[in-house]
């Protein structure tokens, strides 16, 4: 049944041989919210993201986006449906400029198909405007002419967010966006993610609990492939199951 969710999973399950990595996870992400998924290493978070984003096929269960069953949809089709993912690894074209990276992504969204280059000049102007707007959103307008390979790691992560946003997603999956960043770059990335809330629905994996607790609307907690708790940051912080499984608190 629909609960007004933008993204919904029903008893999503994934086995790797004898190992059950995700066990009957039912998740609901409401529009306009930042919904975080946390848990210890090996708890199944990234596998859950891989299932939702079509990187791997589930053993059982379903994935619904805007009430459309996308369980069998290939990953390359999902951005066209409104779902896009930023991976843990930085994935930009290093020899292209910052502008060219985002322009190419914006062009691909507007001109799908083999004959996308046959467009009116006005549409190229729209792509240019999109690219410049997105670079402003992710704080890289001052780096517009720089090659991506010259950026710091934090700036490259911000550029990847800009490239992902060029597909105009209604749901943005962010997989540990602050991983490997220095404290100052972590703060900048946190502010960037916060600035996107409301305009985009965000599903976030993040290990830094201070960040998760400060920016999330809802938090789902996984352990050993299962969803063990869900609620607001305050509710999750006080949950004894979470304290035992994730924070190491004993009775």
MDAnalysis code that builds the backbone (N, CA, C; Angstrom):
import MDAnalysis as mda
import numpy as np

u = mda.Universe.empty(753, n_residues=251, atom_resindex=np.repeat(np.arange(251), 3), trajectory=True)
u.add_TopologyAttr("name", ["N", "CA", "C"] * 251)
u.add_TopologyAttr("resid", np.arange(1, 252))
u.add_TopologyAttr("resname", ["UNK", "UNK", "UNK", "UNK", "UNK", "UNK", "UNK", "UNK", "UNK", "UNK", "UNK", "UNK", "UNK", "UNK", "UNK", "UNK", "UNK", "UNK", "UNK", "UNK", "UNK", "UNK", "UNK", "UNK", "UNK", "UNK", "UNK", "UNK", "UNK", "UNK", "UNK", "UNK", "UNK", "UNK", "UNK", "UNK", "UNK", "UNK", "UNK", "UNK", "UNK", "UNK", "UNK", "UNK", "UNK", "UNK", "UNK", "UNK", "UNK", "UNK", "UNK", "UNK", "UNK", "UNK", "UNK", "UNK", "UNK", "UNK", "UNK", "UNK", "UNK", "UNK", "UNK", "UNK", "UNK", "UNK", "UNK", "UNK", "UNK", "UNK", "UNK", "UNK", "UNK", "UNK", "UNK", "UNK", "UNK", "UNK", "UNK", "UNK", "UNK", "UNK", "UNK", "UNK", "UNK", "UNK", "UNK", "UNK", "UNK", "UNK", "UNK", "UNK", "UNK", "UNK", "UNK", "UNK", "UNK", "UNK", "UNK", "UNK", "UNK", "UNK", "UNK", "UNK", "UNK", "UNK", "UNK", "UNK", "UNK", "UNK", "UNK", "UNK", "UNK", "UNK", "UNK", "UNK", "UNK", "UNK", "UNK", "UNK", "UNK", "UNK", "UNK", "UNK", "UNK", "UNK", "UNK", "UNK", "UNK", "UNK", "UNK", "UNK", "UNK", "UNK", "UNK", "UNK", "UNK", "UNK", "UNK", "UNK", "UNK", "UNK", "UNK", "UNK", "UNK", "UNK", "UNK", "UNK", "UNK", "UNK", "UNK", "UNK", "UNK", "UNK", "UNK", "UNK", "UNK", "UNK", "UNK", "UNK", "UNK", "UNK", "UNK", "UNK", "UNK", "UNK", "UNK", "UNK", "UNK", "UNK", "UNK", "UNK", "UNK", "UNK", "UNK", "UNK", "UNK", "UNK", "UNK", "UNK", "UNK", "UNK", "UNK", "UNK", "UNK", "UNK", "UNK", "UNK", "UNK", "UNK", "UNK", "UNK", "UNK", "UNK", "UNK", "UNK", "UNK", "UNK", "UNK", "UNK", "UNK", "UNK", "UNK", "UNK", "UNK", "UNK", "UNK", "UNK", "UNK", "UNK", "UNK", "UNK", "UNK", "UNK", "UNK", "UNK", "UNK", "UNK", "UNK", "UNK", "UNK", "UNK", "UNK", "UNK", "UNK", "UNK", "UNK", "UNK", "UNK", "UNK", "UNK", "UNK", "UNK", "UNK", "UNK", "UNK", "UNK", "UNK", "UNK", "UNK", "UNK", "UNK", "UNK", "UNK", "UNK", "UNK", "UNK", "UNK", "UNK", "UNK", "UNK"])
u.atoms.positions = np.array([
    [0.839, -1.202, 0.000],
    [0.000, 0.000, 0.000],
    [0.876, 1.256, 0.000],
    [0.417, 2.299, -0.678],
    [1.159, 3.551, -0.728],
    [1.028, 4.301, 0.587],
    [2.139, 4.898, 1.061],
    [2.115, 5.728, 2.264],
    [2.621, 7.125, 1.942],
    [2.548, 7.509, 0.674],
    [3.056, 8.803, 0.252],
    [4.550, 8.835, 0.064],
    [5.195, 7.675, 0.067],
    [6.645, 7.605, -0.059],
    [7.084, 7.849, -1.492],
    [8.240, 8.479, -1.633],
    [8.860, 8.610, -2.947],
    [9.553, 7.306, -3.320],
    [10.257, 6.736, -2.347],
    [10.929, 5.447, -2.521],
    [10.412, 4.487, -1.470],
    [10.161, 3.262, -1.902],
    [9.667, 2.259, -0.961],
    [10.251, 0.901, -1.337],
    [10.752, 0.181, -0.334],
    [11.167, -1.199, -0.554],
    [10.271, -2.108, 0.269],
    [9.988, -3.271, -0.273],
    [9.155, -4.258, 0.416],
    [9.939, -5.550, 0.584],
    [10.320, -5.839, 1.837],
    [11.010, -7.073, 2.200],
    [12.166, -7.373, 1.245],
    [12.956, -6.363, 0.973],
    [14.069, -6.492, 0.039],
    [15.133, -7.415, 0.627],
    [15.556, -8.382, -0.167],
    [16.469, -9.424, 0.300],
    [17.550, -9.666, -0.740],
    [18.775, -9.912, -0.258],
    [19.882, -10.204, -1.166],
    [20.803, -11.240, -0.540],
    [21.003, -12.333, -1.259],
    [21.916, -13.389, -0.830],
    [23.134, -13.416, -1.738],
    [24.300, -13.588, -1.136],
    [25.526, -13.880, -1.872],
    [25.958, -15.285, -1.466],
    [25.535, -16.272, -2.232],
    [25.778, -17.650, -1.834],
    [25.032, -17.959, -0.549],
    [25.766, -18.406, 0.459],
    [25.145, -18.738, 1.742],
    [24.998, -17.521, 2.650],
    [25.556, -16.390, 2.241],
    [25.503, -15.182, 3.070],
    [24.293, -14.341, 2.702],
    [23.475, -14.018, 3.680],
    [22.352, -13.105, 3.467],
    [22.805, -11.704, 3.852],
    [23.053, -10.877, 2.854],
    [23.582, -9.532, 3.094],
    [22.498, -8.549, 3.487],
    [21.296, -8.715, 2.924],
    [20.142, -7.878, 3.252],
    [18.957, -8.804, 3.462],
    [18.294, -8.649, 4.604],
    [17.247, -9.590, 4.990],
    [15.904, -8.889, 5.183],
    [15.057, -8.949, 4.164],
    [13.664, -8.507, 4.236],
    [13.550, -7.070, 4.765],
    [14.259, -6.167, 4.133],
    [14.262, -4.764, 4.554],
    [13.124, -4.008, 3.865],
    [12.257, -3.425, 4.669],
    [11.175, -2.573, 4.174],
    [11.459, -1.146, 4.618],
    [11.652, -0.279, 3.646],
    [12.088, 1.095, 3.888],
    [11.149, 2.040, 3.164],
    [10.892, 3.199, 3.775],
    [10.011, 4.190, 3.167],
    [10.655, 5.565, 3.294],
    [10.866, 6.232, 2.157],
    [11.503, 7.546, 2.132],
    [10.492, 8.566, 1.628],
    [10.168, 9.539, 2.473],
    [9.157, 10.539, 2.130],
    [9.751, 11.659, 1.266],
    [8.952, 12.255, 0.397],
    [9.446, 13.333, -0.464],
    [9.955, 14.524, 0.346],
    [11.041, 15.130, -0.124],
    [11.564, 16.343, 0.484],
    [12.337, 16.155, 1.767],
    [12.625, 14.901, 2.133],
    [13.325, 14.627, 3.381],
    [14.750, 14.166, 3.124],
    [15.572, 14.239, 4.177],
    [16.880, 13.610, 4.168],
    [16.793, 12.400, 5.081],
    [16.889, 11.226, 4.494],
    [16.725, 9.960, 5.208],
    [18.072, 9.247, 5.197],
    [18.654, 9.048, 6.377],
    [19.967, 8.416, 6.483],
    [19.841, 6.940, 6.824],
    [20.793, 6.161, 6.322],
    [20.911, 4.741, 6.665],
    [22.264, 4.558, 7.333],
    [22.253, 4.076, 8.569],
    [23.492, 3.894, 9.316],
    [23.585, 2.452, 9.793],
    [24.767, 2.102, 10.279],
    [25.004, 0.765, 10.800],
    [26.485, 0.452, 10.767],
    [26.911, -0.553, 11.513],
    [28.328, -0.923, 11.523],
    [28.780, -1.395, 10.146],
    [30.087, -1.464, 9.948],
    [30.614, -2.039, 8.712],
    [30.087, -3.457, 8.547],
    [29.661, -3.784, 7.328],
    [29.131, -5.114, 7.073],
    [27.674, -5.284, 7.423],
    [26.996, -4.184, 7.760],
    [25.591, -4.290, 8.166],
    [24.637, -4.381, 6.981],
    [25.129, -4.103, 5.762],
    [24.287, -4.229, 4.580],
    [23.887, -2.919, 3.937],
    [24.425, -1.803, 4.414],
    [24.014, -0.486, 3.900],
    [24.308, -0.323, 2.409],
    [25.552, -0.587, 2.035],
    [25.923, -0.393, 0.634],
    [25.215, -1.391, -0.267],
    [25.030, -2.614, 0.209],
    [24.268, -3.592, -0.575],
    [22.843, -3.105, -0.786],
    [22.249, -2.510, 0.248],
    [20.904, -1.946, 0.107],
    [20.896, -0.864, -0.973],
    [21.894, 0.012, -0.950],
    [22.000, 1.047, -1.991],
    [22.141, 0.415, -3.373],
    [22.951, -0.639, -3.470],
    [23.141, -1.309, -4.754],
    [21.844, -1.918, -5.266],
    [21.019, -2.404, -4.365],
    [19.725, -2.963, -4.748],
    [18.783, -1.865, -5.236],
    [18.734, -0.772, -4.492],
    [17.829, 0.324, -4.843],
    [18.229, 0.959, -6.174],
    [19.545, 1.077, -6.410],
    [20.024, 1.767, -7.612],
    [20.214, 0.840, -8.803],
    [19.810, -0.416, -8.685],
    [19.855, -1.328, -9.817],
    [21.221, -1.891, -10.140],
    [22.197, -1.710, -9.241],
    [23.533, -2.248, -9.486],
    [23.546, -3.765, -9.373],
    [22.725, -4.308, -8.489],
    [22.592, -5.752, -8.351],
    [21.113, -6.095, -8.243],
    [20.782, -7.335, -8.574],
    [19.388, -7.784, -8.525],
    [19.106, -8.426, -7.169],
    [17.939, -8.176, -6.598],
    [17.609, -8.781, -5.309],
    [17.272, -10.261, -5.440],
    [17.458, -10.980, -4.349],
    [17.001, -12.361, -4.270],
    [15.494, -12.403, -4.094],
    [14.977, -11.414, -3.373],
    [13.541, -11.324, -3.144],
    [13.155, -9.907, -2.781],
    [11.854, -9.632, -2.795],
    [11.350, -8.313, -2.453],
    [11.249, -7.401, -3.663],
    [10.731, -6.195, -3.420],
    [10.491, -5.242, -4.498],
    [11.004, -3.856, -4.131],
    [11.280, -3.049, -5.169],
    [11.657, -1.646, -5.014],
    [10.671, -0.814, -5.822],
    [10.079, 0.200, -5.174],
    [9.126, 1.080, -5.848],
    [9.618, 2.522, -5.764],
    [9.566, 3.218, -6.890],
    [9.905, 4.636, -6.945],
    [8.717, 5.362, -7.551],
    [8.151, 6.282, -6.775],
    [6.915, 6.961, -7.181],
    [5.844, 5.943, -7.573],
    [5.783, 4.875, -6.786],
    [4.816, 3.779, -6.966],
    [5.030, 2.984, -8.251],
    [6.128, 3.210, -8.910],
    [6.490, 2.416, -10.084],
    [7.469, 1.338, -9.656],
    [7.207, 0.102, -10.059],
    [8.085, -1.006, -9.707],
    [9.358, -0.915, -10.548],
    [10.488, -0.629, -9.884],
    [11.760, -0.502, -10.594],
    [12.715, -1.631, -10.222],
    [12.185, -2.702, -9.647],
    [13.028, -3.796, -9.171],
    [13.929, -4.339, -10.271],
    [13.398, -4.478, -11.459],
    [14.164, -5.067, -12.562],
    [14.781, -4.025, -13.484],
    [14.654, -2.750, -13.143],
    [15.176, -1.702, -14.028],
    [16.703, -1.670, -13.976],
    [17.381, -1.623, -15.130],
    [18.842, -1.528, -15.124],
    [19.292, -0.177, -14.587],
    [20.472, -0.154, -13.998],
    [20.945, 1.053, -13.318],
    [21.045, 2.255, -14.257],
    [21.387, 2.038, -15.532],
    [21.562, 3.176, -16.440],
    [20.238, 3.836, -16.811],
    [19.119, 3.169, -16.538],
    [17.817, 3.745, -16.844],
    [17.283, 4.604, -15.708],
    [17.765, 4.379, -14.500],
    [17.162, 5.035, -13.338],
    [17.314, 6.555, -13.335],
    [18.444, 7.129, -13.774],
    [18.495, 8.599, -13.823],
    [17.404, 9.205, -14.697],
    [17.019, 8.521, -15.763],
    [15.947, 9.026, -16.623],
    [14.591, 8.959, -15.921],
    [14.494, 8.093, -14.900],
    [13.253, 7.982, -14.132],
    [13.223, 8.945, -12.955],
    [14.390, 9.551, -12.628],
    [14.430, 10.522, -11.539],
    [15.196, 10.082, -10.313],
    [15.988, 9.006, -10.430],
    [16.765, 8.496, -9.300],
    [18.231, 8.465, -9.706],
    [19.092, 9.127, -8.929],
    [20.512, 9.204, -9.273],
    [21.358, 8.966, -8.031],
    [22.558, 8.431, -8.254],
    [23.419, 8.037, -7.135],
    [24.827, 8.596, -7.287],
    [25.348, 9.104, -6.166],
    [26.766, 9.431, -6.045],
    [27.452, 8.285, -5.311],
    [28.502, 7.743, -5.897],
    [29.198, 6.617, -5.295],
    [30.270, 7.092, -4.314],
    [30.827, 6.117, -3.555],
    [31.905, 6.441, -2.627],
    [33.134, 6.939, -3.385],
    [33.393, 6.340, -4.536],
    [34.568, 6.733, -5.318],
    [34.257, 7.983, -6.141],
    [35.264, 8.805, -6.328],
    [35.105, 9.978, -7.177],
    [35.083, 9.527, -8.631],
    [34.091, 9.975, -9.380],
    [33.860, 9.449, -10.726],
    [33.576, 10.602, -11.691],
    [34.630, 11.373, -11.997],
    [34.499, 12.479, -12.953],
    [35.567, 12.310, -14.025],
    [35.448, 13.088, -15.102],
    [36.442, 13.036, -16.173],
    [37.589, 13.979, -15.826],
    [38.751, 13.437, -15.464],
    [39.823, 14.286, -14.926],
    [40.388, 15.289, -15.918],
    [40.394, 14.973, -17.204],
    [40.996, 15.863, -18.202],
    [40.043, 16.958, -18.676],
    [38.752, 16.804, -18.374],
    [37.789, 17.840, -18.737],
    [37.761, 18.916, -17.660],
    [37.315, 20.097, -18.032],
    [37.165, 21.156, -17.043],
    [35.954, 20.872, -16.156],
    [35.886, 21.603, -15.070],
    [34.735, 21.503, -14.171],
    [33.446, 21.778, -14.942],
    [33.465, 22.828, -15.744],
    [32.289, 23.185, -16.550],
    [31.931, 22.077, -17.531],
    [32.923, 21.531, -18.212],
    [32.664, 20.499, -19.221],
    [32.071, 19.244, -18.603],
    [32.511, 18.876, -17.409],
    [31.949, 17.712, -16.729],
    [30.452, 17.879, -16.499],
    [30.067, 19.024, -15.957],
    [28.654, 19.245, -15.648],
    [27.856, 19.496, -16.922],
    [28.442, 20.232, -17.875],
    [27.750, 20.494, -19.144],
    [27.412, 19.189, -19.849],
    [28.369, 18.250, -19.892],
    [28.140, 16.975, -20.572],
    [26.993, 16.208, -19.927],
    [26.937, 16.237, -18.586],
    [25.856, 15.536, -17.888],
    [24.513, 16.202, -18.146],
    [24.493, 17.533, -18.146],
    [23.248, 18.251, -18.419],
    [22.800, 18.041, -19.863],
    [23.745, 17.993, -20.782],
    [23.440, 17.747, -22.193],
    [22.851, 16.353, -22.376],
    [23.434, 15.354, -21.695],
    [22.948, 13.978, -21.819],
    [21.509, 13.860, -21.330],
    [21.159, 14.621, -20.280],
    [19.781, 14.558, -19.782],
    [18.806, 15.147, -20.793],
    [19.182, 16.238, -21.409],
    [18.271, 16.924, -22.328],
    [18.214, 16.269, -23.705],
    [19.250, 15.525, -24.064],
    [19.341, 15.011, -25.431],
    [19.637, 13.519, -25.441],
    [18.729, 12.677, -24.923],
    [18.962, 11.239, -24.962],
    [18.882, 10.713, -26.389],
    [19.555, 9.599, -26.623],
    [19.466, 8.967, -27.932],
    [20.665, 9.278, -28.812],
    [20.748, 8.549, -29.916],
    [21.910, 8.635, -30.795],
    [21.997, 9.956, -31.538],
    [20.870, 10.681, -31.704],
    [20.871, 11.911, -32.489],
    [20.666, 13.140, -31.607],
    [21.124, 13.038, -30.366],
    [20.965, 14.148, -29.447],
    [21.716, 15.399, -29.857],
    [22.744, 15.233, -30.711],
    [23.519, 16.411, -31.124],
    [22.754, 17.289, -32.105],
    [21.657, 16.793, -32.654],
    [20.877, 17.574, -33.613],
    [19.858, 18.417, -32.859],
    [20.324, 19.486, -32.235],
    [19.464, 20.311, -31.398],
    [19.526, 21.763, -31.853],
    [18.521, 22.522, -31.437],
    [18.511, 23.957, -31.722],
    [19.532, 24.686, -30.842],
    [20.005, 25.813, -31.335],
    [20.992, 26.595, -30.577],
    [20.442, 27.015, -29.225],
    [19.134, 27.302, -29.153],
    [18.537, 27.739, -27.890],
    [18.639, 26.660, -26.826],
    [18.576, 25.386, -27.258],
    [18.665, 24.304, -26.285],
    [20.076, 24.179, -25.728],
    [21.086, 24.484, -26.555],
    [22.451, 24.508, -26.045],
    [22.613, 25.630, -25.023],
    [21.925, 26.736, -25.225],
    [21.961, 27.825, -24.250],
    [21.349, 27.382, -22.935],
    [20.288, 26.584, -22.998],
    [19.661, 26.068, -21.784],
    [20.614, 25.146, -21.037],
    [21.344, 24.309, -21.776],
    [22.318, 23.414, -21.149],
    [23.407, 24.225, -20.460],
    [23.872, 25.268, -21.120],
    [24.884, 26.147, -20.531],
    [24.374, 26.765, -19.234],
    [23.132, 27.227, -19.247],
    [22.554, 27.839, -18.045],
    [22.436, 26.819, -16.922],
    [22.020, 25.597, -17.262],
    [21.924, 24.540, -16.255],
    [23.283, 24.263, -15.626],
    [24.305, 24.134, -16.468],
    [25.642, 23.813, -15.969],
    [26.160, 24.901, -15.036],
    [25.982, 26.149, -15.401],
    [26.469, 27.250, -14.570],
    [25.687, 27.335, -13.257],
    [24.382, 27.096, -13.332],
    [23.567, 27.113, -12.105],
    [24.016, 26.014, -11.146],
    [24.253, 24.817, -11.675],
    [24.653, 23.694, -10.830],
    [26.026, 23.921, -10.207],
    [26.937, 24.512, -10.950],
    [28.251, 24.813, -10.380],
    [28.133, 25.816, -9.243],
    [27.190, 26.732, -9.354],
    [26.930, 27.642, -8.246],
    [26.369, 26.911, -7.046],
    [25.472, 25.965, -7.286],
    [24.852, 25.217, -6.191],
    [25.875, 24.422, -5.394],
    [26.866, 23.850, -6.078],
    [27.836, 23.005, -5.376],
    [29.105, 23.765, -4.997],
    [29.101, 25.085, -5.178],
    [30.208, 25.908, -4.718],
    [31.457, 25.856, -5.572],
    [31.294, 25.588, -6.868],
    [32.459, 25.479, -7.744],
    [32.442, 26.483, -8.890],
    [31.625, 27.518, -8.781],
    [31.565, 28.517, -9.852],
    [32.927, 29.169, -10.091],
    [33.710, 29.308, -9.032],
    [35.026, 29.942, -9.172],
    [36.058, 29.018, -9.811],
    [35.698, 27.738, -9.983],
    [36.608, 26.758, -10.582],
    [36.140, 26.333, -11.967],
    [35.299, 27.116, -12.587],
    [34.611, 26.717, -13.810],
    [35.564, 26.290, -14.926],
    [36.737, 26.928, -15.028],
    [37.664, 26.634, -16.122],
    [38.778, 25.671, -15.723],
    [38.780, 25.230, -14.464],
    [39.843, 24.346, -13.991],
    [39.594, 22.910, -14.440],
    [40.655, 22.198, -14.750],
    [40.519, 20.773, -15.039],
    [40.158, 20.038, -13.751],
    [39.343, 19.013, -13.897],
    [38.895, 18.275, -12.719],
    [40.065, 17.663, -11.958],
    [41.113, 17.269, -12.669],
    [42.255, 16.622, -12.022],
    [43.027, 17.579, -11.116],
    [42.819, 18.880, -11.273],
    [43.530, 19.854, -10.439],
    [42.783, 20.176, -9.149],
    [41.575, 19.679, -9.009],
    [40.779, 19.971, -7.820],
    [41.249, 19.141, -6.638],
    [40.981, 19.646, -5.449],
    [41.204, 18.852, -4.244],
    [40.201, 17.706, -4.210],
    [40.445, 16.739, -3.331],
    [39.532, 15.597, -3.228],
    [38.128, 16.066, -2.861],
    [38.043, 17.001, -1.927],
    [36.735, 17.513, -1.527],
    [36.022, 18.218, -2.666],
    [36.776, 18.982, -3.457],
    [36.178, 19.668, -4.603],
    [35.736, 18.675, -5.675],
    [36.487, 17.598, -5.848],
    [36.080, 16.574, -6.804],
    [34.790, 15.892, -6.363],
    [34.648, 15.685, -5.054],
    [33.398, 15.098, -4.562],
    [32.227, 16.054, -4.802],
    [32.457, 17.348, -4.585],
    [31.412, 18.340, -4.858],
    [31.073, 18.368, -6.344],
    [32.095, 18.236, -7.198],
    [31.852, 18.195, -8.641],
    [31.007, 16.981, -9.004],
    [31.287, 15.850, -8.391],
    [30.483, 14.661, -8.691],
    [29.029, 14.867, -8.282],
    [28.808, 15.560, -7.168],
    [27.433, 15.887, -6.788],
    [26.790, 16.746, -7.876],
    [27.529, 17.731, -8.377],
    [26.999, 18.578, -9.441],
    [26.672, 17.794, -10.694],
    [27.552, 16.871, -11.069],
    [27.309, 16.023, -12.240],
    [26.056, 15.181, -12.032],
    [25.892, 14.647, -10.833],
    [24.720, 13.820, -10.540],
    [23.443, 14.651, -10.564],
    [23.503, 15.862, -10.032],
    [22.325, 16.733, -10.023],
    [21.920, 17.169, -11.430],
    [22.844, 17.077, -12.379],
    [22.529, 17.480, -13.753],
    [21.435, 16.623, -14.373],
    [21.197, 15.444, -13.818],
    [20.118, 14.590, -14.323],
    [18.761, 14.986, -13.752],
    [18.732, 16.049, -12.942],
    [17.493, 16.537, -12.306],
    [16.771, 15.434, -11.536],
    [17.467, 14.787, -10.603],
    [16.837, 13.682, -9.877],
    [15.804, 14.175, -8.871],
    [14.795, 13.367, -8.667],
    [13.855, 13.618, -7.574],
    [14.318, 12.902, -6.310],
    [15.157, 11.874, -6.479],
    [15.775, 11.185, -5.352],
    [17.266, 11.090, -5.605],
    [18.053, 11.581, -4.642],
    [19.509, 11.561, -4.734],
    [20.053, 10.601, -3.686],
    [20.800, 9.592, -4.128],
    [21.444, 8.644, -3.229],
    [22.893, 9.070, -3.033],
    [23.258, 9.381, -1.796],
    [24.615, 9.810, -1.469],
    [25.279, 8.743, -0.614],
    [26.342, 8.152, -1.139],
    [27.030, 7.051, -0.463],
    [28.321, 7.575, 0.160],
    [28.262, 7.880, 1.457],
    [29.405, 8.371, 2.234],
    [30.110, 9.550, 1.546],
    [29.418, 10.656, 1.364],
    [30.015, 11.797, 0.655],
    [31.202, 12.428, 1.367],
    [31.348, 12.216, 2.684],
    [32.474, 12.826, 3.400],
    [33.636, 11.858, 3.596],
    [33.540, 10.663, 3.029],
    [34.602, 9.673, 3.221],
    [35.940, 10.198, 2.703],
    [36.961, 10.127, 3.553],
    [38.303, 10.520, 3.156],
    [38.558, 12.011, 3.116],
    [37.585, 12.812, 3.544],
    [37.758, 14.261, 3.494],
    [38.363, 14.788, 4.791],
    [39.173, 15.821, 4.667],
    [39.713, 16.510, 5.834],
    [38.583, 17.246, 6.549],
    [38.802, 17.630, 7.822],
    [37.720, 18.266, 8.590],
    [37.083, 19.468, 7.907],
    [37.887, 20.361, 7.335],
    [37.318, 21.548, 6.691],
    [36.495, 21.163, 5.461],
    [37.002, 20.211, 4.674],
    [36.259, 19.751, 3.498],
    [34.994, 19.009, 3.912],
    [35.061, 18.296, 5.036],
    [33.875, 17.617, 5.558],
    [32.789, 18.625, 5.906],
    [33.180, 19.731, 6.527],
    [32.210, 20.775, 6.862],
    [31.578, 21.370, 5.608],
    [32.387, 21.584, 4.587],
    [31.848, 22.141, 3.334],
    [30.870, 21.168, 2.681],
    [31.222, 19.880, 2.671],
    [30.324, 18.893, 2.081],
    [29.034, 18.785, 2.882],
    [29.131, 18.864, 4.195],
    [27.931, 18.813, 5.034],
    [27.014, 19.987, 4.734],
    [27.590, 21.170, 4.607],
    [26.784, 22.351, 4.261],
    [26.154, 22.196, 2.879],
    [26.902, 21.606, 1.947],
    [26.358, 21.382, 0.606],
    [25.157, 20.447, 0.665],
    [25.291, 19.345, 1.378],
    [24.178, 18.392, 1.488],
    [22.974, 19.065, 2.137],
    [23.216, 19.824, 3.207],
    [22.116, 20.529, 3.869],
    [21.412, 21.491, 2.914],
    [22.169, 22.132, 2.037],
    [21.582, 23.108, 1.115],
    [20.677, 22.449, 0.079],
    [20.843, 21.146, -0.121],
    [20.045, 20.431, -1.121],
    [18.724, 19.919, -0.566],
    [18.637, 19.841, 0.766],
    [17.438, 19.284, 1.396],
    [16.234, 20.167, 1.084],
    [15.144, 19.549, 0.727],
    [13.931, 20.268, 0.359],
    [13.773, 20.344, -1.137],
    [14.854, 20.761, -1.821],
    [14.804, 20.767, -3.293],
    [14.927, 19.358, -3.850],
    [15.639, 18.513, -3.118],
    [15.804, 17.118, -3.515],
    [15.487, 16.232, -2.313],
    [14.977, 15.051, -2.589],
    [14.868, 14.029, -1.556],
    [16.192, 13.280, -1.537],
    [16.737, 13.061, -0.341],
    [18.074, 12.483, -0.234],
    [18.042, 11.231, 0.631],
    [18.644, 10.157, 0.118],
    [18.904, 8.952, 0.897],
    [20.410, 8.881, 1.083],
    [20.849, 8.886, 2.341],
    [22.260, 9.090, 2.668],
    [22.819, 7.928, 3.472],
    [24.010, 7.463, 3.080],
    [24.835, 6.619, 3.939],
    [25.977, 7.487, 4.444],
    [26.166, 7.502, 5.750],
    [27.226, 8.326, 6.333],
    [27.658, 7.702, 7.656],
    [28.984, 7.570, 7.840],
    [29.511, 6.965, 9.064],
    [29.712, 7.971, 10.191],
    [29.824, 9.237, 9.862],
    [30.079, 10.233, 10.904],
    [28.763, 10.569, 11.605],
    [28.613, 10.049, 12.827],
    [27.339, 10.144, 13.537],
    [26.952, 11.585, 13.845],
    [27.925, 12.437, 14.104],
    [27.608, 13.836, 14.394],
    [26.888, 14.469, 13.209],
    [27.352, 14.152, 12.012],
    [26.713, 14.681, 10.805],
    [25.321, 14.105, 10.643],
    [25.202, 12.796, 10.776],
    [23.907, 12.128, 10.607],
    [22.870, 12.712, 11.557],
    [23.246, 12.860, 12.813],
    [22.294, 13.334, 13.814],
    [21.915, 14.800, 13.611],
    [22.786, 15.565, 12.975],
    [22.517, 17.001, 12.840],
    [21.721, 17.353, 11.590],
    [21.746, 16.501, 10.552],
    [21.102, 16.900, 9.295],
    [19.948, 15.999, 8.865],
    [19.736, 14.869, 9.536],
    [18.735, 13.901, 9.070],
    [17.334, 14.232, 9.572],
    [16.341, 13.979, 8.732],
    [14.945, 14.003, 9.166],
    [14.549, 12.654, 9.754],
    [14.972, 11.581, 9.094],
    [14.708, 10.218, 9.551],
    [15.991, 9.416, 9.419],
    [16.126, 8.418, 10.282],
    [17.291, 7.541, 10.261],
    [16.815, 6.099, 10.343],
    [17.342, 5.258, 9.447],
    [17.124, 3.815, 9.518],
    [18.439, 3.169, 9.919],
    [18.368, 2.216, 10.840],
    [19.569, 1.581, 11.374],
    [19.583, 0.113, 10.970],
    [20.703, -0.324, 10.386],
    [20.858, -1.710, 9.976],
    [21.922, -2.403, 10.810],
    [21.733, -3.702, 11.020],
    [22.730, -4.545, 11.668],
    [22.541, -5.961, 11.148],
    [23.626, -6.566, 10.712],
    [23.589, -7.936, 10.189],
    [22.536, -8.100, 9.096],
    [22.434, -7.092, 8.237],
    [21.543, -7.175, 7.091],
    [20.094, -6.863, 7.362],
    [19.763, -6.541, 8.606],
    [18.368, -6.294, 8.959],
    [18.166, -4.860, 9.431],
    [16.951, -4.374, 9.249],
    [16.572, -3.065, 9.765],
    [16.151, -3.245, 11.217],
    [16.901, -2.643, 12.154],
    [16.620, -2.861, 13.572],
    [15.938, -1.670, 14.238],
    [15.958, -0.517, 13.593],
    [15.310, 0.660, 14.186],
    [15.130, 1.720, 13.117],
    [14.151, 2.583, 13.361],
    [13.931, 3.725, 12.476],
    [13.230, 4.817, 13.264],
    [13.582, 6.058, 12.981],
    [12.927, 7.166, 13.662],
    [13.662, 8.466, 13.446],
    [13.299, 9.459, 14.238],
    [13.994, 10.737, 14.206],
    [15.373, 10.571, 14.847],
    [16.273, 11.531, 14.655],
    [17.575, 11.430, 15.314],
    [17.471, 11.222, 16.820],
    [16.574, 11.940, 17.488],
    [16.429, 11.770, 18.935],
    [15.943, 10.373, 19.284],
    [14.986, 9.857, 18.515],
    [14.467, 8.512, 18.779],
    [15.545, 7.458, 18.581],
    [16.336, 7.603, 17.536],
    [17.395, 6.635, 17.264],
    [18.490, 6.727, 18.315],
    [18.821, 7.940, 18.729],
    [19.864, 8.137, 19.733],
    [19.510, 7.433, 21.044],
    [18.229, 7.410, 21.391],
    [17.795, 6.823, 22.660],
    [17.421, 5.345, 22.549],
    [17.449, 4.786, 21.358],
    [17.033, 3.395, 21.154],
    [18.097, 2.438, 21.686],
    [17.705, 1.556, 22.602],
    [18.663, 0.658, 23.234],
    [19.224, -0.369, 22.252],
    [18.405, -0.820, 21.311],
    [18.907, -1.762, 20.311],
    [20.001, -1.116, 19.470],
    [19.810, 0.145, 19.134],
    [20.823, 0.864, 18.362],
    [22.082, 1.049, 19.191],
    [21.927, 1.406, 20.436],
    [23.081, 1.612, 21.306],
    [23.907, 0.337, 21.440],
    [23.230, -0.802, 21.538],
    [23.952, -2.070, 21.659],
    [24.613, -2.466, 20.340],
    [23.857, -2.382, 19.247],
    [24.359, -2.883, 17.969],
    [25.362, -1.943, 17.317],
    [25.134, -0.631, 17.465],
    [25.938, 0.325, 16.708],
    [26.948, 1.064, 17.566],
    [26.566, 1.365, 18.781],
    [27.429, 2.163, 19.646],
    [28.145, 1.343, 20.704],
    [27.842, 0.036, 20.764],
    [28.548, -0.841, 21.678],
    [28.106, -0.747, 23.118],
    [26.911, -0.225, 23.377],
    [26.401, -0.109, 24.740],
    [25.799, -1.436, 25.163],
    [26.103, -1.876, 26.368],
    [25.573, -3.131, 26.894],
    [24.590, -2.843, 28.023],
    [23.703, -3.808, 28.227],
    [22.780, -3.675, 29.359],
    [23.543, -3.838, 30.666],
])
